[in-house]
Amino acid sequence: MDRIKACEEKFAVLFGGKPNSGEGSDPELMQILQRLIFGEISYTGPLDDRMRELITCVVLSAYQCLPQLRSHTAAALHVGVTPLELREAIYSCMPFIGCPRTLNAVSTLNETFAAQGISLPLEGARRVSEDERMEEGRRIQESIYGTEIRDEFASLPEPFNREVPDVLTGWFFGDFYTRGVLDGKTRELLSLVLLAALGAEKQLPSHVSGCLKSGCTAAEIYTALLHALPYMGFPLGINAIRAARSVISPDA
């Protein structure tokens, strides 16, 4: 199948419509974009449309591309991503992109939900109590990453030697990772893509290892990074793929 036909088919699956055929002020640019993303990259690698749309939505959230996030929220729903899964993917962005940008993304998500008749608020997904969050978060963190963060910041003066790693443990792993809906493999893959989008090259190798420990295959990791590349740009995408290659065995 050629790229044009492939783009038409994927566009219909995601958006229920047709790609650009000459409309608007910049039809040639839109056709380059659509044929690359929907006619080529969307067919490369083993990830399904549901996972690809979750990846797209978290990258768009990181960059605050809110009009595009609105379109891809609708596309994600169209291919079977549940509202709870979408919400959880965007919630999981907060430790990476900060509170304000996450709130903006959640607001866009909720506007799309409301437009499609989805009642808000959605049901809760919290699975641990306030008293349990730190212990459970540390258990999850150490099962994937060991004590590397705690060890790295042990030389800071009191109380920062404890507070800095504890914020990561409690916030990322205790508050978000313990929630239901998304499994650990999905969370790790989304985390990796977010770090790639942010250009956090130092953190990428350990999170590639985290993906592998959580059950991701090498092909899934490379597919996720390639899928995100058109949204984050070539330099960041290639840097992330290089980081993955430095960790993943050539035989994997």
N, C-alpha and C positions, 0 to 999 in steps of 0.2 A: 504494500500500500504506500502511495507517495505521501509526502508531508501535507499537502493540501487536503487530500481526502481524509487522512488521519486526523487532521485538525478539525475538520467538519464533524467527524464522528465524536471526538472527545468533547468538543464544545457543546454538542447537543446533550451528551451525558451529564456534563457538569452544570450547564446553564439553561438547558432546554431551548436553545436558540441556535443562531448561525453566526460564525465568525465574520469579521469585516470583509466585505466584498467591494469596497470602494467608497464607503460612506465616511462623512466627517471631513475635517480639515487636514488630517494626517493619515490617510488610509494606508500608505505604503509602510509607515512605521508600525502601525497596528498589525499589519499582516506579517511583518518580520517578527514581531513579538509573539503573536498568536501561533504562528507556524513553528517557532522554536519551542515554546512552552507546551502547547497542546498537540502539536503534530510530530514532535520528536522526543523531547525530554520526558513527557508524560508516559511514553511507552518504553522507556529505558529502565531496566531493573525490576526487582520483584515486588515493590510496594504497591498496594492497591490504591484506588482513588480516594478511599476514606482517609488513609494515613497521609497521602499526599496533600489533601486539603487541610488536615490538621497542621502539617508542616508549613504550608503556605500561610495559614492564619496566624501562626505564632511569629513568623518572620515579618509579616505585615504589621503586626502589633508592635514588634520591636522598633520598626521604622515609622510608626504612627501614620501609616498609609491607610487612613480610615475609610475613604470611599472604596478603595479596593478590598479592604477587610469586609466591608458590608457585602460586596458582591461575592466574595469567597465564603463568607458565612452562609449565604443562601446556597451556594454551590455545594458546600459540605453537607448541608441538610438534604439537598437534592440527591446526593449519592449515599445517604443512609447514616451519616454521622448523627448521633443523637444530640439534642440540646445540652444534656448533661456532659457529654464528652467534649463538646465545643467549649462550654463554660470552664471545664476543668483544665483544658489545654491553655486557655487564656489566663486563668488564675495562676497556673504554674509559671507564667512569665514574670511574676512580680519580683522574685529574688534576683532576676537577671536584669530586668529593664527598669525596675523601681516602681514605686507606688503610683505616681501621677500618670505615667504612660499606660500602666495596666488599667487604671480606672477609666481612661479614655477608651481603651480597647473594649472593656467590659460594657461601657455605655453604648458603643457602636453595636456590639453583639446583641444587647438587649433591645435596641431599636429594631434590629432585624427580626428578632424573635417576636416582638410585638406586632410587626407588620405582617407576620405569617400566622398570627393568631395563637402563639404559644404563651400560655399563662405564666406570669412572673409573680413572686419569685419561684425559681425551680426548687425542687426538694433538696434538702441538705445532703452533704456527702462527708461530713466530719465523722471520723471513726475512733478518735481517741479523746480523752478528757484533757483539760488543762494540766492536771497533775501527771498525766502519762506522756505528754507530747515530747518532753526532752528525752526520756528514757527510750521511748519507741523510735524517735528520730535518730538517736545515737546508734541504736541497734541496726537500723537500715543503713545509715551512713557507713558504719564500720564494716558491714557485710560486703559493701561495694568498694569503698575507698580506704578502708583501714583507719589509721589515726593520723594520716599525713597532714591534715589541716591543723589539728591540735599540736602536733609536733613542730610544725613550721612556726607557729606563733607563741610557742612556749617561752621564748626569750624576751617577749614584750614585758614591760613593767606591769605590776599589779594595778588595777584589776583587768587590764586589757589582754593579758595572756590567757585569761579565762573567757572574758566577754566576747572577744572577736570570734573565736571558734564556736562559742555557744550560740551566738546569733545565727551563724550558718546552720548549726545542728538543729536548733529549735525552729527557726523560720523556714528554711528550705525543706528539711527532712521531717521535722516534727509537725509543722503546720500544714504543709502541702503534700509531701510525699506519702503521708499516712492516710490521706483522704481516699475514698473509694473511686469508682468509675474507671480510671485509667490504670493499667497495670504498670509494673516497674519498667518493663522493656520499652513501652511507649513513652513513659516519662523520660527515660534516659535518652532516647532518640531525639525527642523534642528539646531536651536540654542541650544536647550536642549542637543541634541546628541553631539554637539561640546564641550559643557561644560563638559559633562560626559567624553569624550575622553581626555580632558585636565586635568582631575582630579580636576576641580574647584568646590569642594564640597560645599563651602559656598554659591555659586550662584545657586546651583541646586534647592533648594526648591522654591525660588521665580520664577524660570523659569518653574518649574512644574505648579505652579499657573498660570503663563502666558499662558502656553499651554491650561489649562482648560478654562481660560477666552477667549481664541481665538477660542474655539470650539472643541478642541481635547477631545476625550473620554479617560477614564482611560485605556481601553484596547489598544488604539492607542499609548498612552505614554509608557506603559509597552512593547508593541510590538517593538516600535522604539529602546528602550534601549536594549532589548534582541537581536534584529537584529544586533545592533552595537557591542554586547559583544564579539563575536569571533575576531573582528578586534582590539578592545581596550584591550582585556584580561579580565580574570575573576575578579581580584580585583577591577578595575575601574568600570566594568559593574555592579557588585553586589553593590558597594557603591552607584551608581546612582539609581539602583532599590530601595535600602533602602531609599534614599532621596525622591524618588517618593512616596513610601509607607507612609512616614511621613506626606505627604501633602494630598494624595488622601484618601477620605473616604473609609473605608472597604466595604461599601455598594455600592460603585460606580461601 
